[in-house]
Amino acid sequence: MAPDAFEAYLRPPHPPADGFAPVPGSLAARPGSEVLALAHGRVAEVGEGGRSVVLEHLYYENHALLRARSEYSGLDGVELRPEALVTRGQVLGRVGKTARLVVTVHAGRRLSAAELRRFTSTRERLPLPAEEASLLLISHEDFQLRLYAKGREVVRKEVGFGQAAGAKEVRGDNRTPKGMYFVTQKVRGDIPGPYSAFYGGHWIRVNYPNPWDADRGVASGFVDAKTRERIARDWAARRNTEASTRLGSGIGLHGWAGEWTLAESGGRLSWGCVVMHTPDIASLFDQVPEGTMVVLF
């Protein structure tokens, strides 16, 4: 039986990191000084004689649950055992009297010293979806939405997506994004605009694009650095983000003009939004406050 994608995302094998501590000070540590874990993790390896330790970390970035490893060598007195859980800032051991402390991080590959400093400085605070008061997880593969309250599932509904498969890249591609967003607007009743009949009387907007979408735009040359930073600030504040770039905008959840089925439509209905059966979004509407985290994965 295939693992449940929602549970695998929300309940990983060990507690995910809520952030990574800065590295530079620890690299210049004096002999005998304490060496601290960069983040929550699990002990993967302990070197012979307790002179090194490797931690495995899980962390959320955009819509993905990622893994990283931090390695600490040149230690004395590591008393941890493999599989033990550690927390950010926990003492791992002390710098050896005759050794030089070396801290390395692998995140897909081994990071250089400069990359390591950037990695930790840009991840000092990380999201913990299971701790959100209100969380919507939406699976492209399963055509399903689940609403959680403090990690407890309270709603499960069928959904449809954009007419084109795959994650949204640019305005007009008729694809639904993959990413982490927040609810920024809710409207019930008459929805203004030329497509009002297709909303089923309900509209829940999310703040697409997010910083990772903006990074893609920067790399493609149609988003500048200042716009990217503005998008990042507004996204973090759970506000609407820039709507005028080629990345597109106006993404959310809504009902539909009539009844639909997965069998007949393939779940490919909208111009990029998440489509719900109108009775389902009517019942969901009041359960999803503004500011709710929405993860499309």
Backbone torsions as a table, in degrees:
resi	resn	phi	psi	omega
1	MET	NA	129.8	-178.1
2	ALA	-66.2	141.3	178.4
3	PRO	-64.2	149.4	178.6
4	ASP	-72.9	118.9	-174.7
5	ALA	-64.2	-34.7	-179.7
6	PHE	-67.5	-45.9	-179.6
7	GLU	-67.5	-38.6	178.7
8	ALA	-62.3	-37.1	179.7
9	TYR	-71.8	-44.8	-170.9
10	LEU	-85.0	-25.4	-175.7
11	ARG	-128.8	75.3	-179.1
12	PRO	-69.1	171.1	-174.4
13	PRO	-61.1	-28.1	174.7
14	HIS	-146.3	161.6	-172.3
15	PRO	-55.7	130.7	179.0
16	PRO	-73.6	158.3	180.0
17	ALA	-71.8	138.1	173.2
18	ASP	-94.8	5.1	178.6
19	GLY	157.6	163.2	176.8
20	PHE	-114.5	132.7	179.0
21	ALA	-73.4	150.5	176.6
22	PRO	-60.0	149.6	-174.6
23	VAL	-99.7	-36.9	-165.1
24	PRO	-49.1	-43.2	-177.5
25	GLY	-61.8	-40.7	-176.7
26	SER	-67.9	-26.8	-179.9
27	LEU	-70.9	-21.3	179.7
28	ALA	-102.9	19.3	-174.7
29	ALA	-63.3	145.2	178.9
30	ARG	-85.1	155.0	175.8
31	PRO	-52.8	135.6	179.5
32	GLY	89.6	-12.4	-178.9
33	SER	-79.9	155.0	-177.0
34	GLU	-71.9	144.4	175.0
35	VAL	-111.5	126.3	-172.0
36	LEU	-110.0	147.2	176.4
37	ALA	-66.0	137.4	-179.6
38	LEU	-70.5	-27.6	-174.7
39	ALA	-163.7	167.2	172.1
40	HIS	-55.1	143.4	178.7
41	GLY	-175.6	-169.6	-179.6
42	ARG	-125.3	138.8	178.1
43	VAL	-71.3	117.7	179.0
44	ALA	-92.7	-38.3	-178.5
45	GLU	-149.5	149.1	170.1
46	VAL	-127.2	126.6	-177.0
47	GLY	-72.3	164.0	-179.8
48	GLU	-57.8	133.8	179.5
49	GLY	73.3	10.2	179.8
50	GLY	66.4	32.8	-177.0
51	ARG	-98.7	-2.2	176.5
52	SER	-156.3	160.4	177.6
53	VAL	-149.6	144.2	177.5
54	VAL	-120.4	128.5	177.8
55	LEU	-110.9	141.5	171.2
56	GLU	-103.2	132.9	-178.9
57	HIS	-119.5	142.3	170.0
58	LEU	-112.5	140.6	179.0
59	TYR	-154.9	151.4	179.4
60	TYR	-92.9	132.9	174.8
61	GLU	-141.8	117.9	-171.6
62	ASN	55.9	-126.5	-177.3
63	HIS	-94.2	1.6	-172.0
64	ALA	-103.3	148.7	169.1
65	LEU	-101.2	113.5	-171.7
66	LEU	-109.7	164.9	177.9
67	ARG	-121.6	145.7	172.5
68	ALA	-142.2	159.7	176.9
69	ARG	-127.8	134.1	172.5
70	SER	-113.8	136.2	-176.6
71	GLU	-122.3	133.5	-176.9
72	TYR	-126.2	117.9	179.1
73	SER	-126.5	163.7	-175.3
74	GLY	85.6	29.8	-176.2
75	LEU	-104.6	165.7	168.6
76	ASP	-127.9	145.1	168.0
77	GLY	73.0	31.2	174.2
78	VAL	-73.4	119.8	-177.1
79	GLU	-109.5	6.2	179.6
80	LEU	-73.5	158.8	178.0
81	ARG	-120.3	150.8	176.8
82	PRO	-54.2	141.8	-178.2
83	GLU	83.0	-9.1	177.4
84	ALA	-65.1	145.3	176.8
85	LEU	-91.7	139.6	177.1
86	VAL	-125.8	158.0	179.0
87	THR	-113.5	159.7	177.6
88	ARG	-57.4	128.7	179.1
89	GLY	87.4	-2.1	178.5
90	GLN	-69.8	142.4	179.5
91	VAL	-72.3	125.0	178.2
92	LEU	-95.1	-30.4	-177.2
93	GLY	169.9	-164.7	178.1
94	ARG	-124.5	153.8	178.1
95	VAL	-65.1	130.1	-179.5
96	GLY	-64.3	150.4	-177.9
97	LYS	-69.1	-28.6	-177.0
98	THR	-115.1	12.8	-176.3
99	ALA	-124.5	159.5	175.1
100	ARG	-101.7	130.7	178.3
101	LEU	-68.0	132.0	175.0
102	VAL	-128.1	123.7	177.0
103	VAL	-118.2	123.9	177.2
104	THR	-126.9	154.1	177.6
105	VAL	-130.1	134.5	173.8
106	HIS	-110.3	119.4	175.5
107	ALA	-131.6	81.8	-170.9
108	GLY	87.6	-38.9	175.6
109	ARG	-156.2	169.7	178.6
110	ARG	-70.9	129.1	-179.1
111	LEU	-85.9	141.3	172.7
112	SER	-70.1	170.4	179.7
113	ALA	-58.0	-43.6	179.8
114	ALA	-66.7	-41.3	178.9
115	GLU	-65.6	-36.0	179.3
116	LEU	-64.4	-43.9	178.5
117	ARG	-62.3	-40.5	178.6
118	ARG	-68.9	-40.2	-179.5
119	PHE	-57.5	-48.4	-177.6
120	THR	-74.1	-38.1	-176.9
121	SER	-68.1	-28.0	179.8
122	THR	-93.0	2.4	-179.1
123	ARG	-133.1	33.7	179.5
124	GLU	-66.9	-29.2	175.4
125	ARG	-129.1	129.5	-178.6
126	LEU	-127.5	150.3	-178.6
127	PRO	-71.9	151.7	173.3
128	LEU	-127.2	87.2	-173.9
129	PRO	-53.1	-37.4	-177.0
130	ALA	-64.9	-18.3	-179.5
131	GLU	-95.7	-2.1	178.4
132	GLU	-66.4	138.3	176.9
133	ALA	-59.6	-35.9	178.8
134	SER	-141.2	127.9	-175.9
135	LEU	-140.5	130.3	171.9
136	LEU	-108.9	121.0	171.0
137	LEU	-106.4	131.2	-176.2
138	ILE	-131.3	118.7	-176.4
139	SER	-99.1	120.1	174.5
140	HIS	-61.0	-43.0	-174.6
141	GLU	-69.5	-38.5	-175.7
142	ASP	-92.5	-6.6	-176.5
143	PHE	51.0	48.4	-175.3
144	GLN	-142.0	147.4	175.4
145	LEU	-119.7	140.5	172.4
146	ARG	-132.7	135.5	176.1
147	LEU	-104.2	132.9	179.2
148	TYR	-121.8	144.7	172.1
149	ALA	-118.1	110.0	-176.7
150	LYS	52.9	42.9	176.6
151	GLY	84.5	-2.9	-179.1
152	ARG	-102.4	124.1	-179.1
153	GLU	-67.0	131.2	179.7
154	VAL	-124.4	-19.2	-179.5
155	VAL	-144.4	142.4	174.1
156	ARG	-138.6	122.1	-175.4
157	LYS	-140.5	154.6	174.1
158	GLU	-79.3	144.7	178.7
159	VAL	-138.8	162.6	170.8
160	GLY	-120.9	172.5	-174.3
161	PHE	-134.2	-164.5	179.8
162	GLY	-65.5	161.3	-176.5
163	GLN	-64.8	-26.0	178.4
164	ALA	-105.2	139.9	-180.0
165	ALA	-76.3	160.1	179.3
166	GLY	96.0	169.1	-177.5
167	ALA	-80.1	143.3	-179.9
168	LYS	-59.0	139.5	177.4
169	GLU	-123.0	-43.7	-177.2
170	VAL	-141.2	162.3	177.4
171	ARG	-56.7	134.8	174.2
172	GLY	86.4	3.7	-178.4
173	ASP	-85.2	-0.9	177.0
174	ASN	60.3	27.0	177.9
175	ARG	-109.3	153.3	176.7
176	THR	-94.8	135.9	-176.7
177	PRO	-65.4	161.1	161.7
178	LYS	-116.1	130.6	-178.5
179	GLY	162.1	179.3	178.6
180	MET	-105.4	124.6	-176.9
181	TYR	-136.5	-178.4	178.7
182	PHE	-137.2	146.4	177.0
183	VAL	-70.2	126.5	-177.5
184	THR	-120.9	-10.3	-178.1
185	GLN	-158.4	141.9	175.1
186	LYS	-134.1	131.5	179.1
187	VAL	-135.2	133.5	176.6
188	ARG	-127.0	139.6	-179.4
189	GLY	111.7	-141.5	179.4
190	ASP	-74.1	122.6	179.1
191	ILE	-98.9	120.1	-178.2
192	PRO	-68.4	154.9	176.1
193	GLY	116.7	167.8	-174.4
194	PRO	-69.3	-18.8	-177.3
195	TYR	-107.9	22.4	-173.7
196	SER	-57.7	-31.0	-177.6
197	ALA	-66.7	-20.8	-175.2
198	PHE	-88.4	-3.8	-175.2
199	TYR	-86.9	-12.8	-177.6
200	GLY	62.1	25.1	177.0
201	GLY	76.2	11.2	-178.8
202	HIS	-143.5	138.1	-178.7
203	TRP	-143.0	123.6	176.6
204	ILE	-123.5	105.6	-175.1
205	ARG	-88.2	143.6	172.7
206	VAL	-116.4	160.1	-173.1
207	ASN	-91.0	59.8	165.5
208	TYR	-76.6	137.7	2.4
209	PRO	-83.8	157.4	176.5
210	ASN	-106.4	-177.8	-176.8
211	PRO	-59.7	-34.1	-179.5
212	TRP	-74.3	-35.5	171.1
213	ASP	-61.2	-42.7	179.8
214	ALA	-64.4	-37.1	176.2
215	ASP	-59.6	-40.7	177.4
216	ARG	-63.1	-39.0	177.8
217	GLY	-66.2	-39.2	176.6
218	VAL	-61.8	-45.6	-179.1
219	ALA	-62.8	-30.9	-179.6
220	SER	-86.8	-9.9	175.6
221	GLY	88.8	8.7	179.2
222	PHE	-114.6	12.7	169.0
223	VAL	-133.9	129.4	179.6
224	ASP	-90.1	170.4	-173.8
225	ALA	-62.8	-38.8	-179.5
226	LYS	-65.7	-40.5	177.9
227	THR	-65.3	-39.9	178.3
228	ARG	-60.0	-45.0	-179.7
229	GLU	-66.4	-36.9	177.6
230	ARG	-66.0	-40.9	176.0
231	ILE	-61.3	-43.9	-179.2
232	ALA	-61.8	-43.0	-179.5
233	ARG	-65.0	-46.1	-177.4
234	ASP	-68.2	-38.7	177.8
235	TRP	-61.4	-47.0	-179.1
236	ALA	-62.2	-31.5	178.3
237	ALA	-83.8	2.6	179.5
238	ARG	61.0	39.8	176.2
239	ARG	-110.9	167.6	173.0
240	ASN	-59.2	143.5	178.9
241	THR	-107.6	173.6	-175.1
242	GLU	-49.3	127.4	-175.1
243	ALA	-105.9	-1.9	-168.9
244	SER	-103.8	0.3	-176.9
245	THR	-85.7	173.1	178.8
246	ARG	-70.7	-6.7	176.0
247	LEU	-68.0	-24.0	-178.8
248	GLY	94.9	179.9	-176.5
249	SER	-166.9	-170.8	175.6
250	GLY	66.7	41.7	-179.9
251	ILE	-102.7	136.4	178.7
252	GLY	-170.6	-161.9	177.6
253	LEU	-114.8	141.1	176.5
254	HIS	-156.8	172.0	175.9
255	GLY	-80.0	-150.1	-179.1
256	TRP	-146.7	169.9	-175.6
257	ALA	-69.9	-22.1	179.2
258	GLY	-161.8	-173.8	179.2
259	GLU	-71.5	148.7	178.8
260	TRP	-142.9	160.7	176.7
261	THR	-133.4	152.5	175.4
262	LEU	-63.9	-37.9	-177.4
263	ALA	-61.3	-40.6	-176.8
264	GLU	-84.1	-36.5	-173.4
265	SER	-100.0	-17.7	-171.6
266	GLY	69.2	9.8	-177.9
267	GLY	75.0	10.8	-178.2
268	ARG	-107.0	95.3	-169.2
269	LEU	-124.1	-47.2	-164.1
270	SER	-93.6	-175.8	174.8
271	TRP	-95.5	13.4	176.8
272	GLY	141.9	-11.1	-179.3
273	CYS	-85.9	169.2	171.7
274	VAL	-87.3	124.9	-177.8
275	VAL	-103.5	133.5	175.7
276	MET	-118.5	158.6	168.5
277	HIS	-63.8	134.9	-172.0
278	THR	-56.2	-41.0	175.6
279	PRO	-62.4	-31.9	-179.5
280	ASP	-69.5	-44.9	-179.6
281	ILE	-71.3	-28.7	176.1
282	ALA	-62.7	-38.8	179.1
283	SER	-78.7	-28.7	-179.6
284	LEU	-77.7	-29.2	-167.8
285	PHE	-49.9	-50.2	-176.3
286	ASP	-77.6	-10.3	-179.2
287	GLN	-90.7	-7.1	-175.8
288	VAL	-117.2	97.0	-179.8
289	PRO	-75.5	159.9	171.7
290	GLU	-59.1	143.6	-176.0
291	GLY	94.9	-9.9	178.3
292	THR	-58.1	135.0	174.1
293	MET	-74.8	134.5	179.1
294	VAL	-124.9	119.0	179.3
295	VAL	-113.8	115.7	174.6
296	LEU	-100.3	116.6	-175.5
297	PHE	-134.3	NA	NA
